[in-house]
C-alpha cells in the first residue's frame, strides 16, 4: 500500500510540558487510521500539528511525498488535508448549504473583479458550487436541512455538516477529531456508516476517538498515544492485546476484554 | 433583488413584487414629496443618500466580515479631500469627476489596506480602539497639514470645489424647462446619488453571494474554522477593509462636490459612530436593514429639529430643550429601546450568502423567511 502521511519524530512542547515526544506514524492511502489514548495523551495536539494550527518543535510531516508547511492551516488544506473539530465549529449564522459552499472556497477561483462584473465564468462557478454543496449535503444525509441556519441543527446533524464542509475542500485525508463525542447509539451507528462510505469513496480517514468500540470496529490500523508517546501501532486485534495499552487505559490491572 | 422587497417586511413577505414597486416608487418620488415641505428637505434627502452609501460600505466591513471599524469616516475624508485637491482652485487643478472620483476611491482603498495591515491579528474591542485611533489621526492630519507647507488648508478647509459635471452638464445649475418650470440642482444631485446607491447595492449584493462573501461570513462566525477550511484570512480581511473603504471614498468625493466645501470637522469621531449606529439600528449584515437604518437616522433628527421648537413654543411658550440636546437624548433612547426590543435591528439579518435556486429543482430559496 502507498503511504499517504508519514509523520517522523514529531515533537511538540508547551513550556515544560512535552505534549508530543518523538511520535512517528504512517498512514496508508485508503485506510481508516485510528488515534486513541487516554485524556491528555496528545491526540488533539498531534491533530493541530498535522493541520498546521501548531508549529512542531521537532520532526516533520511528509504528505504525498512532500513536506507539509507547518503553522499554515490554509496551505495544509490546499495540500489535501481537511479536519473537523472536537467541539463543533460551524459558521453559526450561515445555512447548512452555505457552510458547505464556504468549504469550496479553496477549490474555486472567482476573484473579486469577476464577481463584481458577474462574468459568465464566475456565474457558472457559483452554480457549480451550489450544486456540489447540495450533493455533499445529500451525501452526509442532511439535504433536507440545506436552508436551516446551522446553529439550529441538532447535534448529530451539526457533526455531519462539519464533515460535509470538510469534504467540500476535496481532501485526500479527512481528519476527524472525536466525531462520536456526545452522540447516542443510533447516531454513532450512522456515523460509522458514513465514515465507511467516505473511505469506500477513496478518502483516507484519520480518526481520533474515545469510543473504543467504534474505533476497534472501524479502523484498519490504529496507534495509541500515552503521555505524548506512541506506545502501540497495529491492527485493532493486536493493539487490544498489547500490555502497554491495557495498562495505559486501566492502570495496569485490566484485561483485554475490558479495553474493548 | 429580494432585499429590495424586504425593505418593507410586512408587505415584502406576502407580495414581494408589489413591495418592490413601492420601494422603487418611494426612491424615485421622495424628492417630489420632500419639496412640498421646502428645499431643505430635498437637501436632507441628498445627504441621506450619502449616508446610505457610507452605511453600505461600513456594513461590508462590520456586518459581513465582522471587523468592528470605528474610524470609517476617515475613508470618507480621504475621498472628499482627494476630490477637493484635484478639482478646486486650492491647487488650481480642475480634473473632471470621472477621473477624480475613481482616484478618491483608489486612495480610500489604499488607506483601507494601510489600516488593515497592522490590525490583522486584532479582533473586537482591540480592533475598534485601533480603528478609532486611525480615524482621529486622519482628521488631525487634515487639521494640521497647513504648516509648514499648506496642503489641506487646516481647519478652514477647502472651498469652491468644482461641482459634478456629467458629460459637460453642470448639475449644480438649475435646469429650466420651458418658461416657468425650473428643476433645482438638489433634485439632480438626488438622482445622481440614487444612481450611485443603486450601483452600490448591486455590487455589494454580488459580493455577498459569492465565495468572497461566504469567506467573510466564515471569518466573522469562526476565524479558526475559516482557516481550517483553507480561507486565507489575511487576504480576505484586507479585501474587506479596502472594498469597504472604496464605498466611503466614493461617497466622500460626491460629498465634496455636492457641498463645494470640505473641512476636517465634517469627519469627526461622532460621524463614524453615527454611521455605525445606522447599521446597528437597521440590522447589521442585512443590506435592506442598513439602508432603512441610514434613512431613518438621517431623517429623524431633522424632523425633530423642525418639530421640536414649534411644539415647545406652542406648549410652554418657550424653548426648554435645544433640538440638538433633544436629538442626542432621543437617539440614545431609540438605541436603548432597540437593543431591548429588537436587538438585531429593525430588519434583522438572515443568512443570504447563496442562491439555492440556481440549482434546478431546488425550491429551498422560497422557503426562506
Boltz contact constraints between the chains, C-beta under 6 A:
constraints:
  - contact:
      token1: [A, 73]
      token2: [B, 227]
      max_distance: 6.0
  - contact:
      token1: [A, 73]
      token2: [B, 228]
      max_distance: 6.0
  - contact:
      token1: [A, 74]
      token2: [B, 230]
      max_distance: 6.0
  - contact:
      token1: [A, 74]
      token2: [B, 232]
      max_distance: 6.0
  - contact:
      token1: [A, 77]
      token2: [B, 230]
      max_distance: 6.0
  - contact:
      token1: [A, 78]
      token2: [B, 230]
      max_distance: 6.0
  - contact:
      token1: [A, 83]
      token2: [B, 228]
      max_distance: 6.0
  - contact:
      token1: [A, 89]
      token2: [B, 222]
      max_distance: 6.0
  - contact:
      token1: [A, 89]
      token2: [B, 225]
      max_distance: 6.0
  - contact:
      token1: [A, 91]
      token2: [B, 218]
      max_distance: 6.0
  - contact:
      token1: [A, 91]
      token2: [B, 221]
      max_distance: 6.0
  - contact:
      token1: [A, 92]
      token2: [B, 221]
      max_distance: 6.0
  - contact:
      token1: [A, 93]
      token2: [B, 221]
      max_distance: 6.0
  - contact:
      token1: [A, 93]
      token2: [B, 351]
      max_distance: 6.0
  - contact:
      token1: [A, 94]
      token2: [B, 217]
      max_distance: 6.0
  - contact:
      token1: [A, 94]
      token2: [B, 351]
      max_distance: 6.0
  - contact:
      token1: [A, 94]
      token2: [B, 353]
      max_distance: 6.0
  - contact:
      token1: [A, 95]
      token2: [B, 351]
      max_distance: 6.0
  - contact:
      token1: [A, 97]
      token2: [B, 354]
      max_distance: 6.0
  - contact:
      token1: [A, 97]
      token2: [B, 356]
      max_distance: 6.0
  - contact:
      token1: [A, 98]
      token2: [B, 353]
      max_distance: 6.0
  - contact:
      token1: [A, 98]
      token2: [B, 354]
      max_distance: 6.0
  - contact:
      token1: [A, 101]
      token2: [B, 214]
      max_distance: 6.0
  - contact:
      token1: [A, 101]
      token2: [B, 354]
      max_distance: 6.0
  - contact:
      token1: [A, 102]
      token2: [B, 214]
      max_distance: 6.0
  - contact:
      token1: [A, 102]
      token2: [B, 218]
      max_distance: 6.0
  - contact:
      token1: [A, 103]
      token2: [B, 229]
      max_distance: 6.0
  - contact:
      token1: [A, 105]
      token2: [B, 211]
      max_distance: 6.0
  - contact:
      token1: [A, 105]
      token2: [B, 215]
      max_distance: 6.0
  - contact:
      token1: [A, 105]
      token2: [B, 231]
      max_distance: 6.0
  - contact:
      token1: [A, 106]
      token2: [B, 230]
      max_distance: 6.0
  - contact:
      token1: [A, 108]
      token2: [B, 211]
      max_distance: 6.0
  - contact:
      token1: [A, 110]
      token2: [B, 211]
      max_distance: 6.0
  - contact:
      token1: [A, 112]
      token2: [B, 212]
      max_distance: 6.0
  - contact:
      token1: [A, 115]
      token2: [B, 206]
      max_distance: 6.0
  - contact:
      token1: [A, 115]
      token2: [B, 210]
      max_distance: 6.0
  - contact:
      token1: [A, 115]
      token2: [B, 212]
      max_distance: 6.0
  - contact:
      token1: [A, 116]
      token2: [B, 203]
      max_distance: 6.0
  - contact:
      token1: [A, 116]
      token2: [B, 206]
      max_distance: 6.0
  - contact:
      token1: [A, 118]
      token2: [B, 206]
      max_distance: 6.0
  - contact:
      token1: [A, 127]
      token2: [B, 358]
      max_distance: 6.0
  - contact:
      token1: [A, 130]
      token2: [B, 358]
      max_distance: 6.0
  - contact:
      token1: [A, 130]
      token2: [B, 359]
      max_distance: 6.0
  - contact:
      token1: [A, 131]
      token2: [B, 359]
      max_distance: 6.0
  - contact:
      token1: [A, 134]
      token2: [B, 359]
      max_distance: 6.0
  - contact:
      token1: [A, 146]
      token2: [B, 364]
      max_distance: 6.0
  - contact:
      token1: [A, 147]
      token2: [B, 364]
      max_distance: 6.0
  - contact:
      token1: [A, 147]
      token2: [B, 367]
      max_distance: 6.0
  - contact:
      token1: [A, 149]
      token2: [B, 351]
      max_distance: 6.0
  - contact:
      token1: [A, 169]
      token2: [B, 229]
      max_distance: 6.0
  - contact:
      token1: [A, 169]
      token2: [B, 230]
      max_distance: 6.0
